[in-house]
């Protein structure tokens, strides 16, 4: 992979026509973002090592959250995220987990997905 895993993830989401006009942010939304929007965060990374040192192979866990005012819209956008991410060979993506939530403080529906990405760093 010639670009950072974060760059590849962002590019794969934004390449989907579904997300061309939707904000996609690392770690936190900007105060001016209106729903729907997407936030992605790197949770952890493990690197494959041997007696010769770092092999260059890495495995990162990312959480991708979709926020919307409507639960069905959030579910549909979450499915589109899954489609966009799983079809990018450079990410070596494995879908690990997902959950739907309603945040009472923001009054937003949130769909969370966790992905494991295997890539050469």
Secondary structure, DSSP 8 states (H G I E B T S, - for coil): --S-HHHHHHHHHHTSGGGTTSEEEESS--TT--SSEEEEEEEEEEEEEETTEEEEEEEEEEEEEEEESSHHHHHHHHHHHHHHHHT-GGGTEEEEEEEEEEETTTTEEEEEEEEEEEEE-
